């Protein structure tokens, strides 16, 4: 029953049709645009078939930066990293008001897979993402930017670094990638505009971490191919730490690339799918004890499912992953004892495999040599997702029904440190909610899989001082995914595969339960396309491509409110419309609820 076989893994078709696709990227402006304090990208042109993204760029300060070249016009055509030697800018000694990583890439027309790209300095990941796929006539051109001010302490010293895009180039895969990367250092002005001398005080006032501790080594991610495999490193931390955060990027690869399509092992064969269920979660441990979790983003790369879905607009964060931040501050009272401690990161239900990068950001009170305190709560229950299946079989190889996996976990960390001005208590409560429901209809001519994934995190942080007053902040994170994959065998033996995808990344930060201040971002990408294949799964054509991206950003607090909203509409793999608006409804209501 040939028609009942699901088209083998959702990325394979990319090698067949990617040579027929077409992208272009608009130059990235740094002068802002509508809305002071925002760096709004140039609007894509109507009819543009190249990379067209509504993503807001990093805002650059108005002062003149010192620019350090990390790599220039490097060619990525093999599996070798491109090492470089980094030194901080002599003309702009630290500290800095802001540090921005900027990279420009281009690829010749041809045939090539999407490729993973990353840049490390001193074993710390400054950038992590993937590349667009080229077409037979035009190669993609794109730029990525990241605010890396948090790594200022690391960047104040010389380090080795490497830019890596593992790429196969031969007679079949002809896409060669070129790239240049830079760091823009913006000086921190003193009282009269000069660069001041009290670096420690200015560092604290700028809220920049005192030290960076990468968990990785060798200027590359770690590859985790099972839940037992972890990225781990032992440190002896400073004895005067006041805060600690862990930034994590967990990229799904190979058999786990489409982890959200997976099912329990006992159903994997009949549903023609990967196992370990459609649930993944990052696990953070300190000295072998689980202390926190982090969600796994359902990123889809530009060759994923159907390459035409992502022309000209890639999926949410596809070219530039956003790390997830874990607050480990309540634990600093145990970690600042001058003894070695092991921090580790693994992936629950990891099949094969995840590429992981993690950096610890540490804040210190340099006016004292050592701080005392205690950890008062580490309430982190073990993950125990609920798995259920309601499947039935019938004649002609019919299988229908649903498979569901869900998880709801509440965690709490609490601790205090004794600062010169009194005790500071920190409590971090998190609610992780995950649900993935897959509906199936499979018979001799149809393979239909519908996925509704919901993944969200709500973080409540309370910090109280000696006066008893508490500052409360609420962070929200969500990344739902909706996917309908419908493969139908036609009467002549050809196949039509219609895919419909919706991603919606959203995050917010609200102080004191109030929408009067805070910031929020929303990135909603949807696309639909139908592939046409012959009985041997050779590509015949595609039809019905449509899609859109709606990107929104809002910030309220000091200074003028900031608002940005852009919608790009695509038809037949070209930009059909661009609409800018200023609705700014992400932060609304008096209590911070959405």
Secondary structure, DSSP 8 states (H G I E B T S, - for coil): -GGGS--STTTTHHHHHGGG-B-------SS--SSTT-B------TT--S------B----SS-EEEEEEEEEEEE-SS--EEEEE---TTS-S-EEEEEEEEEEEE-SS-----EEEEEETTEEEEEEE-----SSB--EEEEEEE-GGGHHHHTS-EEEEEEE----SSS----EEEEEEEEEEE-B-TTSSB-S-HHHHHHHTT--SEEEES--TTS-EEE-STT--EEEEE---TTEEEEEEEEEEEE-GGGTTGGG---HHHHTTTT--SS-S--EEEEEETTEEEEEEE------TTSS-GGGGSSS--TTTTS---EEEE-GGGHHHHTSSS-EEEEEEEET--S-EEEEEEEEEEE-TT-S--EEEEEEEEE-----EEEEEEEE-GGG-EEEEEEEEEEEEEEEEEEEEETTEEEEEEEEEEEEEEEEEEEEE-SSEEEEEEEEEEEEEEEEEEE-TT--EEEEEEEEEEEEEEEEEEEE-TTS-EEEEEEEEEEEEEEEEETT-TTSEEEEEEEEEEEEEEEE-TT--EEEEEEEEEEEEEEEEEESSSS-EEEEEEEEEETTEEEEEEEE----SS-SSSS--
